[in-house]
Amino acid sequence: MSVENEDVLLDMDGVSEDGDGEIVLESMEQTVIAPTYGSMQPPENYHTAELVEFDLNPDSLFFNDGQRRVDYILVYEDEALKDQTKSTKRSMILKQRKKRQAYESNLMRHGLRLEATRSVVDEKLIFVKVHAPWEVLCTYAEVMHIKLPLQPNDLKVRDSAFNCFTKFFRVNEDIIKPEQEFFTAPFEKDRIHEFYIPDRDQFFNPSTRSRIVQFILSRVEYAIRDNVKKFGINKLLDSAVYKAAFPLHDCRFNYMSEDPNCPNERYLLYREWAHPRSFYKLQPLDLVRKYYGEKIGIYFAWLGFYTKMLVLAAFVGLACFLYGYKSQESCTWSKEVCDPEIGGNIIMCPQCDEQCTYWNLTITCNSSQKLCIFDSFGTLVFAVFMGVWVTLFLEFWKRRQAELEYEWDTVEFLEQEEQPLPEYEAKCTHVVVNPITQQEEHVPYTACGKCLRMTLCTSAVFFWIFLIIASVVGIIVYRLSVFLVFSSNLPRHINGTEAIQKYLTPQTATTITASIINFIIIMILNMVYERVAIWITDFELQRTKSDYENSLTTKMFLFQFVNYYSACFYIAFFKGKFVGYPGDPIYWFGRYRNEECDPGGCLLELTTQLTIIMGGKAIWNNFQEVLFPWIKNLIGRCNAVGSEKIIPRWEQDYHLQPLGKLGLFYEYLEMVIQFGFVTLFVASFPLAPLLALVNNLVEIRVDAWKLTTQFRRVPPEKAQDIGAWQPIMQGIAILAVVTNAMIIAFTSDMIPRLVYYWSFSVPPYGNHSSPTMEGYITNTLSIFNVSDFLGQSRPASTPAWFANVTTCRYRDFRYPPGHEYQYEHNIYYWHVIAAKLSFLIVVEHVVYSVKFIIAYIIPDISKSTRDKLKREKYLTQKLLHETHLKGVKKQMGKVAEKILQGIDDPYRQKYE
């Protein structure tokens, strides 16, 4: 409803909830909403925050009266002190002021209390302190279905048998006292006497108070235009009406508050959690949850659990690496490559057209020795172990997550507490009939509109994924092109005087440069696609924040999966697999000759690619996570630091950095991408879990340091679990079994070596009396007659020491020239293919069977947690429902007695 110059909206002093969970406005007091068009005369009934002087107490968390606690801070720039030289700017400033005044007036009519204080450093800034009284907290706690204590937990807790071993790693309980456990239930105002309230001031902790105030701030209106409500603090922040909105830290991170009533939780978190000297300690998760909310708490719980599970994987991976390192001494095929009498006499065919020439096999001596470390029997054992480890990790995390859901009161959160996003509610202009309730509901789009949105968003996602694939193809073309350059400029013959030639081969130079360029392209595309994914998800208009984050998570991970892993998949499963032979090579686009692997395979190249991308990503992320916020805060605080004035708590927090709308999304994404590297390609790099463990030990403290020292206090949010990341990790775990089995079967040379050892080193195919690896190199490199080169595949020039070459060797299993089936695949090839396929099928089925058995055996909820849940439901029913039922029965009994007495009196009088 509107009038010519002003929009009028029915306001409320209190709220309640109807049967469908909708918020009902109770009072009928009219509130003037600032118009966004027409003449804007200031209405007389605005109620704005009272401007008071700072009380010179820098640690104060209260209004100037010392009684009302500050639950939230709003910051804006005083319009009277802004530059008003242009009439258009003055008009905009006036509109912003009217919106702010209307918003604050409505906040006060919702029951919130406001008090404003001017900045002591920048007089243009005004800080509005927001306080929620007891009645408002109780009302909205019921609306939001917040669980609050019924009575202390009376179940006995068994001490773990490992307590004596973990005592050294636990936080000192004298410093951070353990949180008392309670049985809880959704708050009901009518039954407030049933809840455990020893102290009204402590019943709602600061985190819960801030969450309630955030709920109100995001739903209070400030304008109406064309019968469409404009509301919420987020829109006011986007339109620069307010500069910031945040809850307060309780003290400085490096000093305790002088206020004796201050809990100093931020200081304790910094000292016992975020400080580098605490890297070996377990995290105080209950205090993290209490201070920052469940959403941040469950992230650090998951990250800490993942890091602890990595200890076992890192230990086994390190053992396998040391086994491979030790086995170098007995690596027969590597010795043959390095032997001047064997490898020195083997001349390899050119690996590219015209520019490449012949080369000695001994040039790959160093890479073959390194390959022995990673391409060993220990790799097979570790790949199978990791297939089991990832299942144990996911199953035990489910149990841990169930414990946290109970302890942090998020068991039924998604069904009861999560409210629609204000942006969603504002767009609900279409009416549909719910097929279940047969009631009319408002939705933001019709079925046709939803299909159109989904089609456009899906098309945009696939377009960007294809763009990533195109960049990977570009990297492949670069590899093919630059290999020609390195082949023509890097010497191919070792004369014993140029040691660098042993390490800087054309293959190595191409691999390293391509990996570095690929990493740079990955980081650039990440920054671009991040904005695109957010825009697409905003366009979808998700109902709740969980839906929004899950949708964004799926898009970003699909992109990151292709972006980070595509080059690794190419090296592992495509490079060197379709190259033909020297007389008939295969070309890309009819121009670029396909890449070949070293005689030892592409496994070492895959290891190099993983090391550069995984290591570079970890270093870059930690560098920017530490440096960027620190520099921004340093610039923002330069004026305040130079001032000798006493700066209040809210102004100190204002100069910190905001966490951002997506919160910990990027932290999750970083860790899940790392999880993919640790599991998908671990067969080629057993040290990946160890690197991940070291990185995570740093990551936990870096993230904690950022939150406690560099960022404003995050508005607390509820979260039941880690969201869409759980099914993503389950998908990675299933895919990891296939990728690791295929790496061992098709990328490494383990299967060809085993086939040679057991079948082709002994009669009828071999000449040795017992299985051996001697002669493996000589018998597994095919022979090519140089006279069979065709066209451009022939070398343009030949060094003098290769002038008399008549045959050369190449990596394949084909019949030699002069054979009836020359250059066709020989019997060895088919034996190897059969062995690879058999290995792949057997390993996959065995590992999948073990995974499913483990997942079936380990219950998702432990017995102790299940007992606690049953006990809580019992108490909820007993204290709330049965007590209420007894009261009803008691009242009904009195009514029935009166009715019977009224019926009986006439008959008694007649009888008398």
N, C-alpha and C positions, 0 to 999 in steps of 0.2 A: 504494500500500500504506500502511496506516495502523494505528496502535494507538490505545488509548483516549484518551490525552492528548497523544501526540506523533505527528507524521507523519515517516516516515523515507524518504529519497530517496537513491538511489545517486549519489554525487558523482564528479567527475573532477578529476584533476590535469592532464590533457592532453587534447587533442581530436585527432581525425583525421577524414578524410572517406571515405565509402564510394563505391561506384560511382555512386550516384544523387545525389551531392552533399549527402547528409545528414550532419549532424555526429554523430560516433560518440563516446560516452563510453568512455574507455579504462580508467581505474582503478576499482577496486571499493571504495574507502574510503567508509564510511557517514558521511553528514552529517545532523545533526539540523536539520529545518526547523521554524521556529516555528509552532506551531498557532495558528489564529485562533478557537478555541473551547475550552471546558473550562478546567481549571486550567492555569496557565502557570508551572510551576516552571522556573527558569533551568537549562538543561543545563550540564553541566560541561565539555563539549568545544567551547564557543564560542571562536573565535579572533578577537578584535577588534583594531582599530588601537591601537598603543601611543601613549599621550598624552605628548608631549614639549613642552618649552618653546621658544618662538620664539627663533631665534638672532640676532635684531636686525639681520639683513641684509635690507633692504626690497626689494632687487633679486634675491634668490635665487630660482632656479627648481628647486631641488633639495631633497632631504631634508636633515636636519641633518648627515648624514655627508658632504654635499657631493659625493656620487658618483651617487646614484640620482636621475634626472630626474623632476620632477613632470609626469605626463601628463594628469592630470584632478584636479578638486577636487569633493568632496562636502561639503555644508554641512548641519548639523542643529543643533537646539536641545537643549542638555543637559537631559534629563528631570529630573535631580535639582534643577535650579534653576527649574523651572516651577512655576506656582501650582497646588497640589494640595489646594485647600480642599474640593472636591467629590469624593465617592467615585467617581462615574461618570467624572469627568475623570481621576482617578488610574488608573482601570482602562484608559481609552483610552491614557493615556501609557505604561502598562506594556506594552500590546499593541504600541504603536509601537516601544518600545525593543527588544522581543523580535524584531520583524520586522527592525529595523536590525541587531541583533547577528547574527541568522541570515544576513542578506544579506552583511554584511562578512566573516563567517566563510567563506561560500561563495566570495566573491571571492578570499580568500587561498588557498583550496583550488584555485582555478582558476589559481593561480600569480602573481596580482597581489600587490604589496607595498603595505601601507598604513601611514601615519603620521599621527597626529592632533595638531593644535595648537589651543589655545584662543585665541579672539579677544582682541586687545589693547584693543579699544574696548568690546565688549559681551561680558562673560564668559559669557553664556548660549550664545553661538555657538561651535561647534567645527567646525574645518575638517579634513577627512580628505583627505590627499594620496595619490594613487594612482600607482603606478609599475608599468610592464610590463617585466619582464626580457627579455633577448635571446631566450631559448627560447620564451617566450610570444609574442613578436612574430613569430618565425619560424613557429611553429605556426599562428597565426591568419592570417598573411599567405598561407599556402597554402590554408587553409580559405576565405578571402575572395577568392581568385584575384587578389591585388594584383599589378600589374605592377611589376617592379623592374629596374634597369639590368643589361644584359648586357655591353655595351661602348660606348665613346663613338661617337657618330655620325661616320662617316668619309666621308659624302657632301659634295661641295663645294656651298657655298651661294653663289648668284649675288647680287651686290649690286644692289639696285634702282636704276633710273635716276633715281628721284626722291629718293634719299637726301640729295643736296645741298640739296634744297628742304625736306625734312622734318626736317633736323638741328636747326633752331631749335625744333621742337615736341617732339623726343624728350627723354626723361629722360637726364640726364648719366650715362653709363656708369661714370664714376669713383665715383659715389655709389651707384647701384644696378647692380651688375655683372650682365651677361646670364647666364642660366642655361645651364649646359652641357647639350647635347643628347645623349641616349643612345638606343640601341636597347634595347627592353625586352621582357620576357616574363613570364607569370604565374609567381610564385615557387613553387619546389618545394624542400622542405627536403632531400630526398635528393641534390639536385644543387646544393647551395649553393656548391660550389667553382666552378661555371660562371658565377656572377654576379659583377658588378664591385663588390668590397667593399674599397676602399682603407682604410676606417675604419669599424669596426663601430658606433661612436657616431653616425656621420653616415649610415649606410646607410638607416635609417628616419628620415625627417625628422619634426619635431614634429607636423606635420599628419597624417601617416600613423600615427604612434604614437597620437595622440588618437582617430583613427577606429577603430583596432583596440580600444582601451580602451572606446570608446562601444559597439562591437559586443558586447563581453563584458558590459558593464553592463546592456545592454538584454535579456540572455538568462539572467542568473543568477537562480535561484529563491530565494524567501525563505519560502514557505508553500505548503501544500497543504490544500485543503478540498473534501470530497466528491470526492476523486480528481481534482480540477482544480488544475493548477499555478498558482501566483501568482508572477510573476517580472517582472523588468525595472525599471529605474530610473524609467521614466515613471510607472508605477503608484505607486511610492513617493513620487514628487514630488506626484502628484495627491492622495494620502492624507496629505500633510504629514509623512511620516516624515522626508523630507529637504526642506530649504528651497530648495536649488539644486544644480545639477550642471553643470559647465562646464570647458573647458580654459583654461589660463592665457594671457594676453597675455605677451609676452616682456619688455616694459618699459613705462614710461610713454610716452604718446603725444607729450609735448612735451619730454621730456628723455631723453638717452641713458643707458643703464644703466652703472653703475660697474663691473660685471663685465666684464672684457676678453674673455671667451668668449661673451658675449651677442651675437647677430647684430643686435639692435636693429631688427628688421624692422617692428615697429609704428611706431617713430619715423620710419623712412624712408618708410613708406607715408603717414603724416600729412604729412610735409614735402614729398614729391614728388608726392603724389596727392590727398590730401584737403584740403590748404590752399587757400584761395581764390585765392592768387597763382599757383597751378598750373593755373588753369582752361583755359589755352590749350595745355597739354602733353598729349601722348599718354599713355595709361594704362600703368603698368608691370604688364601683365596676368600675366606669369609670376610675379612676386612676389605679386600678389593671389591667384593660384591656389595658390602654395606656402604662403601664410599662412592662407588661409581655405578652401581646397579648391576642387575643380572646379566645384561647383554655383554658388557665388558668382562665381567667375572667369568662367564663361560668361555670366552675366547682364551683368556689366560689359563683356565683350567684345561682346555683342549690342547693348547700349545705346550703346557708343562707335561701333560700326559704323553703327548707325541714325542717330546724330547726324552722322557724317561724310557719309552719303548725303543728309541733309537740307540740307547746304550748297548742293548743286546745285539742289535743289527750291526752296529759299528764294531763291536768286539769280534763278531764272526767274520765280518768283511775284512777287518785288519788281519785276522788269522789266515784267511784265504789269500790275501795279498802277500803276506810273508811266506806262505807256502809256495806261491808262484815265483816269488823272488828267489827263494832257495832252490827251486827246481830249474832255474836257469843253468845251473852247473851240469845238469843231466839232460838238457834239452838237445837231443841228437840232431834234429832237423835244423836248429839254429846254428849248431856247430858246422854242419855241412855248408850252410850259406856263407859262413865266415871263413871256411877253409879255403886257402888259395888254390889248393889242388882240386877242389870240387866246385865251390861257388865261383872261384877265380877263373875257371875254365868254361863256365856256363855263360854264354852270350845271349842276352835277352833281346827280343824283338822290339822295334820302336812302338811307343804307346800313343803316338799321334802321327798325323800325316806330314810328310815333307820335312818339317822343321826338326822332328825328332830323329835320333839315330840309335844305333845299337848301344847297349850298355852291359856292364858286368853285374852279375847277381850280387857280388860282394858289396856293392854300394848300399844294399839294404841290410847289411850286417847289424848295424846298431838298432834299427827298427825291429829286426827279427828277435834280437835279444830282449827288447822291451816287450815284444808281443808274447814271449814265453811267460812273462809275469801274469798277464791277463787271460791268455788263452791256455788255461791249464785245467786239470781235473777239479781243482778247488773252485773254479768258476761255476762248474755244473752244480756242485754241492751248494754253493752260495745262492744260485738262482732258485733252486728248489726250496732252500731254507726261507728265502724272502717271500716266496709264494705262500708259505705257512705263516710267516711273521706278520704279513699284512692282514691276514685273517684274524690272528690273535689280537692285533692292535685294534681293529674295528670292533670286534666282539667285546673286548674288555672296555673299550671306550663307551659302548652302549651301557654297560653296567655302571660305569662311573657317571655317565650322564644321567642315568635313572636316579642315582644317589643325589646328584646335585638338584635334579628336578624336585625331589622331595624336600631336601634341606633348604632350598631357596624358594619353595612355594610356587613352582611354575608347572606343576603336573597338569592342571587343566587350564593353563593360561590362554592358549589359542582359542579355546571354545568360549571363554568367559570374559577375558579382560581386554583383548585387543580391539581397539576402536577404529572405525574407518578414518582414512586420511582426510584432513580438511579440504584438500584439493579435490578429492573424490566427491565429498558431500556437496561441495559448491556446484558441481556439474550435474547433480542428480535432478534432471528436468523431465525425464521420460518416466511414464507410469506403466508398470507391468504387473501382472497377477502372479503371485508366487504359486507354483503348481502344488506345493505341499500344504501351505496354510490357507490358500485361496484368498489371501489378503493382497491389497494393492501395495506395491513397493516402488520407490523411486530409484532409477538407475541412470547413469550418465549417457547411455547410448542404447539404441535398439539392437536387435539381433543382426540386422544387416550392417549397421554401423560397426558392430564388434567384429564381424567377418572382414570388413574393409580394413579396419585398423590392423588386425592380425595379418592380413595379406601384405599390407605395406611394410609392416615391421619385419616379417619373415623375409621378404624380398631384400630389405636393406641389410639384414644380418648375413644372408647368403652372398650378397654382392661384396661385402667386406671380407668374407672368408675367401671368396675367389680372388680378391685382390691380394691376399696373403699368399695364396698358391701361386699367383703370378709373380710375386716377389721371389718366391723360392725357385721358380723356373729361371728367373733372372740371375740368381746366385749360381745355379747350375751352369748357365751359359757363361757366366764369369769364370767359373772353374775350368770349363773347357777351353776358353780363350786364353786365360793366363797360364794354363799349363803349357801351351805352345811357347809362350815367352820364356818361362822358366826353363823349359827343355832346351831352348836354343842358347840360353845364356849361362846356365849352370853346368859345369863339367860333369861328365858321366863316368870318367875313368879315375880310379884311385891310384895315384903314383906313390903314396906313402909320405908325401911332404905337405899336402894340403889337408889338414885334419878336419877343416870345416866341411869338406865335401862328404864326410861320413854322416853328418847330421842334416845338412841343408840340401836334401834331395828335391827334385821338382815336385814330387808328391807331397813332401812335408811342407814346402813353401806354399804350395797351392792350398793345402788344408788349413794352415794357420791363418793366412790372409783371408780366405773365404769365411772362416769361422768368425774372425773379428768383424768383417763387413756385415755378416749375417746378424751378429749381436747388435751392431749399431742400427741396422734396419729394424730389428725387433723392437728396440727401445723407442724409435721414432714412431713406428706404427702403433705402439701401445698408447702413446700420448694422444694420437689422433683418434683412435677408435674409442678411447675412454669417453670423449665428448659425444661421439656418435651414439654409443650404447646408452648413455644417460638420456640423450634426446629421444631415442626410440622408446625407452622405458617410460619417460614422462608422457609421451604421446599415447601409450597404451592405457594410461589412467588406471593403475591398479588400485584395488579397494583399500588394502591395509599396507602398513609399512613392511610387514613380512612378505606379502605378495610382491611388493615393489622390489625388495632386496633379492628375493628368490629369482624373479624374472631377470633382473640385472646380472645376478650371479651367473645364470645359465648363459646369457649372451657373452659376457666377458670371458667366461671360461672356454666356451667354444672358440672364440677368437684367440685367446692365449694358447689354447691347446695347439691350434694350427700354427700359430706364430712361433712358439717356442720349440715344438716337437717335430715340425715338418722336415727340417733339415736333417734331424737325427733319423727319422724314418727313411729318408732318401738314402743316406749313407748305409744304414743297416740292411735295407731290404731291396734297394734298386741299383745302387752303384756297383758296377762290375758284374752285374748279373746278365746283362743283355748287350754284350760287346762284340759278338761274332768271333772271328779269328783274323790274324793279320792279312790274309788274302781276301777277306770279305767282311770288313768291319761294318758295324751298324752306326748310322748317323742320326743326330737330332736335327729335325727340320731340313734334312737333306744336306746339311752343311757342317755341323759340329759332330765330330767323332765322339762316340760315347766313352765315358771315363772307365778306366780299368783300376783295379785294386793292386796293391803290392802283392808280390808272390805269397806273402803270408796272410793275405785277406785284408778286409776293410775294418777289422775290429779295432786296431790301434787308431785308425782315423776317427772312428766313432768315439773312442775314449777321449781323444784330443778335443773333438767337438763338444762333448759333454763337460769336460773340464773348463773350457773357455766360457761357455754360456752359463753354466751353473756357478762357477767361481766369479765371473764378471758380474752376474746378476746380484749375487750376495754382497759383493764389495760395493757396487753402485747403490743398492738399496739402503744398506746400513750407512753409507756415506751421506746420502741425501736426507735420510731420516734424522740424523744427528745434526748435520750442518745447517740445512735450510731453516728449520724452526729456530735454531739458536741465533742465526744471523738476523732473521726477521724480528725476533724479540729484542735483540741488541739494538737494532735501529729504532724500534718502537719505544724503547725505554730510555733512549739517550737523553731526552729532555727531562724525564722524571728523575733519572739518576743524578743529573746535574743540579737538580733543585734541592735546597736544604729544608724544604717544607716536609711536614709529616704527611705521608700519603696513606689514605684509608685502604682497607682491605679490597674494596670493590674496584678502586682505581688501579691497584697493583694487578688484579686479575684481568682488568680490561686490556692492559698492555701485553698480555699473553696471546698466543695464537688460538683461533678456534679450530676444533678438530675437523670440521667439515661435515657436510650433509650425509656423506656415505659412511662416516664413522670408521669402523675397523674393517671395512670391506676390502681395502687394499692389503691389509695385513693378512687376512684370510687367503686372498688370492695369491699373495707371495708364497705363503706356506704350502698351499695345495699344489702350486706349480712345482715347488721343491719336492713335495711328496711324489709327484709324477716322475721327476728325474730319479728319485731314490728307488722307485719300484719298476718303472717301465723299462729302463735300460741298465739295470744294475748288473746284468750279466757281463757287460763290457767294462764296468768300472766298480769293482768291489769297495773302493774307498768312498763312494758317494754317501753312504750312511754316516761315515765318520766326519766328512765335511759338513753334512747337514747337522750333525750333533753339535759341532763347534759353532756353526752359524747360529743355531737355535739358542745355545747358551748365551750368546751375545744378543740375539734378537729379543729374548724375554726381558733382559735388563734395559735394552735400548727403548723398547716400547714402554716399559714401566717408567723409565726416566723421562720420556717425552710427556707422558700423561701427567706425571706429578710435578714436573718443573717447567715445561715449555708450553703446555696447553691450558686453556681455561677448563674449569671443571665441567665435565660432560654432563648434559641433562640425562639423568638415569632412565634406562629403558628396561622393560622386561624382555626375556627371551627364554624359550623353553629348551632350545637345542641350538646346534650350529647351522640350522637351516638347510639350504640346498647343497651345502658343502658335503654333508653326509652321503647322499646318494652319488654325488660326483666322485668321492673317494672310493665308494663301493664299485663304481664302474671302472675306475682306474685299476683297482685290485684285480678285477676279473680280466681286464685287458693285459695286465702285467704278466700273467701266466703265459699268455700267447706270445707276447713280444719277446720275453726272455727265452722261451723255448725256441722261437724262430731265430733269435740272435745266435744261440749256440748251434742250431742246426744249419743255418744258411749264411751267417756272417763270419763265424769263426771257422777254423780249420780242424776242429776237434773230430768231427765225424769222418772226414777224409783220412785223417791220421789213424783213427781206430780201424777203418776199413782196410787201410794198407797194412797195419800191424797184424791184424788177425787173418786176412785173406790174401793179400797181394805180396806180402814179403816172403811167403812160403809157397811151396808147390801147390797147385799146378801153375800159378801165375808168377811166383817169385823163385829165387834161387837159394834162399837161406833155409837152413834146416829147422830153425825155430823162429817164432815171431820176433821181429825186431824192427826198429825204426831206421836202421841203416839203409841208405839208398832211397829214402823217401823223396828227397828233392829231385834227384835224377829221374826217378820213375814217375813222378807226378807232374812234371812240366812237359807239355807237348812240344813236338818238333815241327818247325816250319822251314820250307825251302825258300830262300830269298829270291829265287828265280820266279816264284809264284806270286810276287807282289803285283798288284794291278793298279795302274794309273797313279793317282795322287797319294796312295798309301805307301809308295816306295820312298825311302829317304832321299832328300835332295842332294845331300852331301854325306860322305862317310869319312871319319877320321882315319889316319894312316894305319893305326893299330887294328882297325876293323876292315882293312882293305880286302883281305882274303876270306872273309866270312861267306860260307855257303849255306849254313843253316843257323837258325836262331830258335830260342825257346819262348814259350808264352804260357800264361796261366790258364789251363783248361785240360780236359780229359778227352783227347781226340787221337785218332789213328795218325801215324806219321806219313810223310810223303812216300809214294811208291806202294803203299798198301792198297788192297782192293777197294777199301772204303776210306781213302785218305781224306783227312780233315773232317770226318764225321765222328760223332761221339762214340767212344769205345766202351768195352764191357765194364771198365772201372767206373765210368760216369754213371752207368745205370745202377751199379751196386751202391754207389754213394747216394744217389737220389732215393733209392729204396730205403737205405739206412736212415737218411734224414727224415723222410716221411714217417717211418716207423718210430723213430725217436720222438718226433713232434707229437704223434698221436698218443704214445705211451706216457710221456711226461705230462702232457696236458690232462689226460684222464686220471693219472695218479694224483697229481697236485690238486685238481678240482675235487676229486673224491675226498682227499684229506681236508680240504677247505670246508666242504659241506658238512663233513662229520664233526669238525671242530665247531662250526657255527651252530650245529644242532645240539651238541653237548653243552656248550656254554650258554646258560640262560641270560636273557637280556636284563633281567632284574634279579639282584641277589636276594636271598631269603631274608636277610635283616631288613633290607629296604622294603620288601613286600610286607613284612610284619609291621613296620612303622606306618605304611599306608593304610593297612587294615585297622590299626589302632586309631589313627587319626579319623578315619571315616566313622568308626564306632563312637568316638568321643563327640564328633560333630553331630551325629544323629542323636546321641544321648543328651548333650547339653543344649542343643538348639531346638531340634524338632520334638523330642519327647517332652522337654520342659514346656514348650509351647503347647503341645497336645494336652498335657496335664492341666495347664491353665484353662484351655478351652473346655475340657471335661468338667473342671470345677465350676466354671461359669454356667455351663449347660445344666449341671446338677442343681444349682440354685434355682435356675429358671424352671426346671421340671418340678421341683418341690413346690414352688409357688403356684404352678399350674394345677398340680394335684390338690393342693390345699384349697384353691379356689373352687375346684369341682366338688370337693368333699363337704364344704361348709353348708350349702343349701340342704343336702341330704341329712346332715347332722341336725340342723334346725327343725326339719320336718319330723324326724324321728322323735326328737325331744318334745 
